[in-house]
Amino acid sequence: MSDYLARARVLFEQSRYGMAADELRKALGEDPHNAYAHALLAVSLAEIKKPADALAAARQAVQLAPDSNFSFYVLGIVLFAQDQYREAESAARQAIELDPRDENAYALLGNILLQKKDWQGALAVAGEGLDIDPEHVACTNIRAIALTKLGRRKEAGETIDAALAREPDNAMTHANRGWTLLEGGKNRQAMEHFREALRLDPTLDWARQGIVEALKARNPLYRLLLGYFFWMSRLSNRAQWGVIFGAYVLYRILLHVINSNPALEPLFWPLVGTYLGFALLTWTADPLFNLLLRLNRFGRLALFEEQITASNWVGGFLLAAMLLLVIGLAGGGTLYYIAAAGCAAMIVPVSGIFNVDRPKSRRFLTGYTVLLAGLGAASFLLALSGSGMAAGLFATFVLGWVAYSWIANIVISRE
């Protein structure tokens, strides 16, 4: 092993990935065909957020050592970090085929299957990893998450408690215990584990995200919504679409019943109002409650930069809606009431932008949202000038807004 590679390994183990990458490049300058150095460079580059270079290094490692379990394992890690789950799964399975005793490869595959919502598959893979090493932390956590998603929270809790008894200073295990408790409605106990996880590892975003959700769950309304979100997260994409279409079909059936029996109308509209309100909250609850959380000293510190940005946009549209409403009440007339409703309606597409992670999906939803905002603003300005084109533009805005939730759901389901 060259001196450069030896130094790189020490730096890598110290999580000094940028410096490790520099040493690995020097090592590859001496021996450009060292597959292990390419693999280690791939992980280092992934850690310092250079995804394209990381993927190139990982593929080079596989090309140089196609019979190396470690090369395929690293390729799987890099692909997984870039949300390329199908290719990552293939690489992980190849790593396992090359070395069926590599528990880390089972952990990687288990994490991929969790992202694909294959709870049974993740549970089985974690079990295979634990057969090799019964105390493997990553496989234990995967098993606990899969059990939670399958509704077997008691077993999940026992699994994590056993892991914590073996390794009480593992931040990820504390964070996963917190999420298990939060999903079971035990917010206070969940918060204790999230805090401990951050004490052990202040950079652990999984725990920080849990704290944000636990703080918002103190509100009974958000707690109800969070339960719904957890329930939906356990369903496959097909089942989630079934719920969405089922709710719409139920609405159409009720509408038909009311048309046939006008006497039931007083019961119908409260139900419709509740359904529509709940549907809107499923889109807007996160940034709205993040906005409220910014009034909490601790909550303000726990929020991520992106959550603050989303709440700023939502707050801006809410403020605009209230100002337009005040102008309408002061004598501005119906036009300002409609404009206020339009600004409030924009909270839905603005919130949707932050529900996706892939850059392509985010760009698409951002463009759609900007187009909707442009249509709304143009129809308002044209109405002020008395132009007859205002009505047509506003109708387009309304149709686009109604279509948004369906289009955004399609985009999100493909994430």
C-alpha positions as CSV (number, residue, x, y, z in Angstrom):
1,M,0.0,0.0,0.0
2,S,1.4,3.4,-1.0
3,D,1.9,6.1,1.6
4,Y,-0.8,8.3,-0.1
5,L,-3.3,5.5,0.2
6,A,-2.4,4.8,3.8
7,R,-2.8,8.5,4.7
8,A,-6.1,8.5,2.8
9,R,-7.5,5.6,4.8
10,V,-6.6,7.4,8.1
11,L,-8.3,10.6,6.9
12,F,-11.3,8.7,5.7
13,E,-11.7,7.0,9.0
14,Q,-11.6,10.5,10.7
15,S,-14.4,11.7,8.3
16,R,-12.0,14.2,6.7
17,Y,-13.3,13.3,3.3
18,G,-12.0,16.3,1.3
19,M,-8.4,15.7,2.5
20,A,-8.8,11.9,1.9
21,A,-9.9,12.6,-1.7
22,D,-6.7,14.7,-2.3
23,E,-4.5,11.8,-1.0
24,L,-6.4,9.3,-3.0
25,R,-5.9,11.3,-6.2
26,K,-2.2,11.3,-5.5
27,A,-2.3,7.5,-4.9
28,L,-4.1,7.0,-8.2
29,G,-1.4,9.2,-9.9
30,E,1.0,6.4,-8.9
31,D,-1.3,3.5,-9.7
32,P,-4.3,4.5,-11.8
33,H,-5.6,0.9,-11.9
34,N,-6.1,0.6,-8.2
35,A,-9.8,-0.3,-7.9
36,Y,-9.8,0.0,-4.1
37,A,-8.5,3.6,-4.3
38,H,-11.1,4.5,-6.9
39,A,-13.9,3.0,-4.7
40,L,-12.6,4.9,-1.6
41,L,-12.4,8.1,-3.7
42,A,-16.0,7.6,-4.8
43,V,-17.3,7.5,-1.2
44,S,-15.2,10.5,-0.3
45,L,-16.5,12.5,-3.2
46,A,-20.0,11.5,-2.4
47,E,-19.5,12.8,1.2
48,I,-18.3,16.2,0.0
49,K,-21.3,16.5,-2.4
50,K,-19.7,15.8,-5.7
51,P,-22.1,13.3,-7.1
52,A,-21.1,13.2,-10.7
53,D,-17.4,12.7,-9.9
54,A,-18.3,10.1,-7.2
55,L,-20.4,8.1,-9.7
56,A,-17.6,8.2,-12.2
57,A,-15.1,6.9,-9.6
58,A,-17.4,4.1,-8.5
59,R,-18.0,2.9,-12.1
60,Q,-14.3,3.0,-12.7
61,A,-13.7,0.8,-9.6
62,V,-16.3,-1.7,-10.9
63,Q,-14.7,-1.7,-14.4
64,L,-11.2,-2.4,-12.9
65,A,-12.5,-5.0,-10.4
66,P,-15.7,-6.6,-11.7
67,D,-15.3,-9.5,-9.3
68,S,-14.9,-7.2,-6.2
69,N,-17.7,-7.2,-3.7
70,F,-16.5,-3.9,-2.4
71,S,-16.6,-2.1,-5.8
72,F,-20.2,-3.0,-6.3
73,Y,-21.0,-2.1,-2.7
74,V,-19.5,1.4,-3.2
75,L,-21.3,1.8,-6.5
76,G,-24.6,0.9,-4.7
77,I,-23.9,3.5,-2.0
78,V,-23.2,6.3,-4.5
79,L,-26.3,5.4,-6.6
80,F,-28.4,5.2,-3.5
81,A,-27.3,8.7,-2.4
82,Q,-28.4,10.0,-5.8
83,D,-31.8,8.4,-5.5
84,Q,-31.1,6.0,-8.4
85,Y,-32.8,3.1,-6.5
86,R,-33.2,0.6,-9.4
87,E,-29.5,0.7,-10.3
88,A,-28.5,0.9,-6.6
89,E,-30.5,-2.3,-5.9
90,S,-28.8,-4.1,-8.8
91,A,-25.4,-3.1,-7.5
92,A,-26.2,-4.2,-3.9
93,R,-27.5,-7.5,-5.1
94,Q,-24.3,-8.1,-7.1
95,A,-22.2,-7.3,-4.1
96,I,-24.2,-9.9,-2.1
97,E,-23.8,-12.4,-4.9
98,L,-20.0,-11.9,-4.8
99,D,-19.8,-12.1,-1.0
100,P,-23.0,-13.6,0.7
101,R,-21.4,-13.0,4.1
102,D,-21.1,-9.2,3.7
103,E,-23.7,-7.9,6.2
104,N,-23.0,-4.3,5.1
105,A,-24.3,-5.1,1.6
106,Y,-27.5,-6.5,3.2
107,A,-27.8,-3.3,5.1
108,L,-27.5,-1.2,1.9
109,L,-30.0,-3.4,0.1
110,G,-32.4,-3.1,3.1
111,N,-32.2,0.7,3.0
112,I,-32.9,0.7,-0.7
113,L,-36.0,-1.5,-0.2
114,L,-37.2,0.8,2.5
115,Q,-37.1,3.7,0.1
116,K,-39.1,1.6,-2.4
117,K,-41.6,0.9,0.4
118,D,-41.0,-2.8,0.1
119,W,-41.4,-3.4,3.9
120,Q,-41.5,-7.2,3.7
121,G,-38.4,-7.3,1.5
122,A,-36.5,-4.9,3.7
123,L,-37.4,-7.0,6.8
124,A,-36.2,-10.2,5.1
125,V,-32.9,-8.7,4.0
126,A,-32.3,-7.2,7.4
127,G,-32.9,-10.6,8.9
128,E,-30.3,-12.2,6.5
129,G,-27.8,-9.5,7.6
130,L,-28.5,-10.2,11.3
131,D,-28.0,-13.9,10.7
132,I,-24.4,-13.1,9.8
133,D,-24.0,-10.5,12.6
134,P,-26.8,-10.5,15.2
135,E,-25.5,-7.2,16.6
136,H,-25.2,-5.3,13.3
137,V,-26.6,-1.8,14.0
138,A,-27.7,-0.9,10.5
139,C,-29.5,-4.1,9.9
140,T,-31.2,-3.8,13.4
141,N,-32.4,-0.3,12.5
142,I,-33.7,-1.5,9.1
143,R,-35.6,-4.3,10.8
144,A,-37.1,-1.9,13.3
145,I,-38.3,0.6,10.6
146,A,-39.7,-2.2,8.5
147,L,-41.6,-3.7,11.5
148,T,-43.0,-0.2,12.3
149,K,-44.2,0.3,8.7
150,L,-45.8,-3.1,8.9
151,G,-47.7,-2.1,12.0
152,R,-45.7,-4.3,14.3
153,R,-44.6,-1.4,16.6
154,K,-44.2,-3.5,19.7
155,E,-41.6,-5.8,17.9
156,A,-39.9,-2.7,16.5
157,G,-39.6,-1.2,19.9
158,E,-38.2,-4.4,21.3
159,T,-35.7,-4.6,18.5
160,I,-34.4,-1.1,18.9
161,D,-34.3,-1.4,22.7
162,A,-32.1,-4.4,22.4
163,A,-29.8,-2.5,20.1
164,L,-29.6,0.4,22.5
165,A,-28.8,-2.0,25.3
166,R,-25.9,-3.3,23.3
167,E,-24.8,0.1,22.0
168,P,-26.4,3.0,24.0
169,D,-24.3,5.7,22.3
170,N,-25.5,5.0,18.8
171,A,-27.1,8.2,17.5
172,M,-28.9,6.6,14.5
173,T,-30.5,4.0,16.8
174,H,-31.8,6.7,19.2
175,A,-33.2,8.6,16.2
176,N,-35.0,5.5,14.9
177,R,-36.4,4.8,18.4
178,G,-37.7,8.4,18.4
179,W,-39.4,7.9,15.0
180,T,-41.0,4.6,16.2
181,L,-42.3,6.3,19.3
182,L,-43.5,9.3,17.3
183,E,-45.4,7.0,14.9
184,G,-47.0,5.4,18.0
185,G,-48.2,8.9,19.2
186,K,-45.7,9.1,22.1
187,N,-44.3,12.5,21.4
188,R,-42.6,13.2,24.7
189,Q,-40.6,10.0,24.8
190,A,-39.8,10.4,21.1
191,M,-38.4,13.9,21.8
192,E,-36.0,12.5,24.5
193,H,-34.5,10.1,22.0
194,F,-34.2,12.7,19.3
195,R,-32.4,15.0,21.7
196,E,-30.1,12.2,22.7
197,A,-29.3,11.4,19.1
198,L,-28.4,15.0,18.4
199,R,-26.2,15.1,21.5
200,L,-24.3,12.1,20.2
201,D,-24.2,13.4,16.6
202,P,-25.1,17.1,16.2
203,T,-25.1,16.6,12.4
204,L,-27.7,13.9,12.2
205,D,-30.5,15.4,10.1
206,W,-32.8,12.3,10.7
207,A,-32.9,13.3,14.4
208,R,-33.3,17.0,13.7
209,Q,-36.2,16.3,11.4
210,G,-37.8,14.1,14.1
211,I,-37.5,17.0,16.6
212,V,-39.3,19.3,14.2
213,E,-42.1,16.8,13.7
214,A,-42.4,16.1,17.4
215,L,-42.7,19.8,18.2
216,K,-45.4,20.3,15.6
217,A,-47.2,17.2,16.9
218,R,-47.9,19.1,20.1
219,N,-50.7,20.7,18.2
220,P,-53.7,18.3,18.2
221,L,-54.6,19.2,14.6
222,Y,-51.1,18.5,13.3
223,R,-51.0,15.3,15.4
224,L,-54.0,14.1,13.5
225,L,-52.5,14.9,10.2
226,L,-49.2,13.3,11.2
227,G,-51.0,10.1,11.9
228,Y,-52.5,10.3,8.5
229,F,-49.1,10.9,6.9
230,F,-47.6,7.9,8.7
231,W,-50.5,5.7,7.6
232,M,-50.1,6.8,4.0
233,S,-46.4,6.3,4.1
234,R,-46.9,2.6,4.9
235,L,-49.0,2.2,1.7
236,S,-47.5,1.4,-1.7
237,N,-47.8,4.0,-4.4
238,R,-50.7,2.0,-5.9
239,A,-52.6,1.9,-2.6
240,Q,-52.0,5.6,-2.1
241,W,-53.6,6.4,-5.4
242,G,-56.4,4.1,-4.4
243,V,-57.1,6.2,-1.4
244,I,-57.0,9.4,-3.4
245,F,-59.3,8.1,-6.1
246,G,-61.5,6.5,-3.5
247,A,-62.1,9.8,-1.8
248,Y,-62.9,11.5,-5.0
249,V,-65.3,8.7,-6.1
250,L,-67.0,8.9,-2.6
251,Y,-67.4,12.7,-3.1
252,R,-69.1,12.1,-6.5
253,I,-71.4,9.5,-5.0
254,L,-72.4,11.8,-2.2
255,L,-73.0,14.6,-4.7
256,H,-75.3,12.3,-6.7
257,V,-77.2,11.3,-3.5
258,I,-77.7,14.9,-2.6
259,N,-79.0,15.8,-6.1
260,S,-81.5,13.0,-5.7
261,N,-82.4,13.9,-2.1
262,P,-82.2,17.6,-1.5
263,A,-83.4,17.2,2.1
264,L,-79.9,15.7,2.9
265,E,-78.2,18.8,1.7
266,P,-77.6,20.3,5.2
267,L,-75.6,17.2,6.1
268,F,-73.7,17.1,2.8
269,W,-71.9,20.5,2.8
270,P,-70.3,20.2,6.2
271,L,-68.9,16.8,5.1
272,V,-67.6,18.3,1.9
273,G,-66.1,21.2,3.8
274,T,-64.4,18.9,6.2
275,Y,-63.1,16.7,3.3
276,L,-61.8,19.7,1.3
277,G,-60.3,21.3,4.4
278,F,-58.5,18.1,5.3
279,A,-57.3,17.7,1.7
280,L,-55.9,21.2,1.6
281,L,-54.2,20.7,4.9
282,T,-52.4,17.6,3.7
283,W,-50.7,19.8,1.1
284,T,-50.1,22.9,3.3
285,A,-49.8,21.7,6.9
286,D,-46.0,21.3,6.8
287,P,-45.0,24.9,5.9
288,L,-48.0,26.4,7.8
289,F,-47.0,24.7,11.1
290,N,-43.3,25.4,10.4
291,L,-44.4,29.0,10.2
292,L,-46.0,28.7,13.6
293,L,-42.9,26.8,14.9
294,R,-40.8,29.8,14.2
295,L,-42.5,31.5,17.1
296,N,-40.9,28.8,19.3
297,R,-37.3,29.5,20.3
298,F,-36.2,25.9,20.1
299,G,-38.3,25.1,17.1
300,R,-36.8,28.1,15.2
301,L,-33.4,26.6,15.7
302,A,-34.4,23.1,14.7
303,L,-35.9,24.0,11.4
304,F,-33.9,23.3,8.2
305,E,-33.1,26.2,5.9
306,E,-35.4,24.8,3.2
307,Q,-38.3,24.6,5.7
308,I,-37.7,28.2,6.6
309,T,-37.7,29.2,2.9
310,A,-41.0,27.3,2.4
311,S,-42.6,28.9,5.4
312,N,-41.4,32.4,4.2
313,W,-43.2,31.9,0.9
314,V,-46.3,30.6,2.5
315,G,-46.2,33.5,5.0
316,G,-45.8,36.0,2.2
317,F,-48.9,34.7,0.3
318,L,-50.9,34.7,3.5
319,L,-49.9,38.2,4.2
320,A,-50.8,39.3,0.7
321,A,-54.2,37.6,1.0
322,M,-54.9,39.4,4.3
323,L,-53.9,42.7,2.9
324,L,-56.2,42.2,-0.2
325,L,-59.0,41.1,2.2
326,V,-58.6,44.3,4.2
327,I,-58.7,46.4,1.1
328,G,-61.8,44.6,0.0
329,L,-63.5,45.2,3.4
330,A,-62.4,48.9,3.3
331,G,-64.4,49.4,0.1
332,G,-62.3,47.8,-2.6
333,G,-65.1,45.4,-3.6
334,T,-65.5,41.9,-4.7
335,L,-62.4,41.9,-7.0
336,Y,-60.1,42.2,-3.9
337,Y,-61.9,39.3,-2.2
338,I,-61.3,37.1,-5.2
339,A,-57.7,38.2,-5.3
340,A,-57.3,37.4,-1.6
341,A,-58.7,33.9,-2.2
342,G,-56.3,33.5,-5.1
343,C,-53.3,34.4,-3.0
344,A,-54.4,32.0,-0.3
345,A,-54.9,29.3,-2.9
346,M,-51.3,29.7,-4.1
347,I,-50.2,28.2,-0.8
348,V,-51.0,24.7,-2.2
349,P,-48.6,24.8,-5.2
350,V,-45.9,26.7,-3.3
351,S,-46.0,23.9,-0.6
352,G,-45.9,21.2,-3.2
353,I,-42.5,22.5,-4.6
354,F,-40.9,21.5,-1.3
355,N,-42.5,18.0,-1.2
356,V,-40.1,16.7,-3.9
357,D,-36.4,16.2,-3.8
358,R,-35.2,15.5,-7.3
359,P,-34.0,18.7,-9.1
360,K,-36.0,17.8,-12.3
361,S,-39.3,17.3,-10.3
362,R,-38.7,20.5,-8.3
363,R,-38.0,22.6,-11.5
364,F,-41.2,21.3,-13.1
365,L,-43.4,22.1,-10.1
366,T,-41.7,25.5,-9.6
367,G,-42.4,26.4,-13.3
368,Y,-46.0,25.3,-12.9
369,T,-46.4,27.4,-9.7
370,V,-44.8,30.5,-11.3
371,L,-47.2,30.0,-14.3
372,L,-50.2,29.8,-12.0
373,A,-49.0,32.9,-10.1
374,G,-48.5,34.8,-13.4
375,L,-52.0,33.9,-14.5
376,G,-53.5,35.0,-11.3
377,A,-51.6,38.3,-11.2
378,A,-52.4,39.0,-14.8
379,S,-56.1,38.4,-14.4
380,F,-56.2,40.7,-11.4
381,L,-54.4,43.5,-13.2
382,L,-56.5,43.1,-16.3
383,A,-59.7,43.2,-14.1
384,L,-58.5,46.4,-12.5
385,S,-58.1,47.9,-16.0
386,G,-61.6,46.7,-17.0
387,S,-60.3,44.3,-19.7
388,G,-62.6,41.5,-20.9
389,M,-59.6,39.1,-21.0
390,A,-59.5,38.9,-17.2
391,A,-62.3,36.4,-16.8
392,G,-60.7,33.9,-19.3
393,L,-57.3,34.1,-17.5
394,F,-58.9,33.7,-14.1
395,A,-60.8,30.6,-15.3
396,T,-57.5,29.2,-16.6
397,F,-55.9,29.9,-13.2
398,V,-58.7,28.0,-11.5
399,L,-58.5,25.0,-13.8
400,G,-54.7,25.0,-13.4
401,W,-55.0,25.1,-9.6
402,V,-57.5,22.2,-9.5
403,A,-55.3,20.1,-11.8
404,Y,-52.2,20.9,-9.8
405,S,-52.9,18.4,-7.0
406,W,-53.3,15.5,-9.5
407,I,-50.3,16.5,-11.5
408,A,-48.2,17.0,-8.4
409,N,-49.2,13.6,-7.0
410,I,-48.1,12.0,-10.2
411,V,-44.7,13.7,-9.9
412,I,-44.3,12.8,-6.2
413,S,-45.2,9.2,-6.9
414,R,-42.4,9.0,-9.4
415,E,-39.8,10.3,-6.9
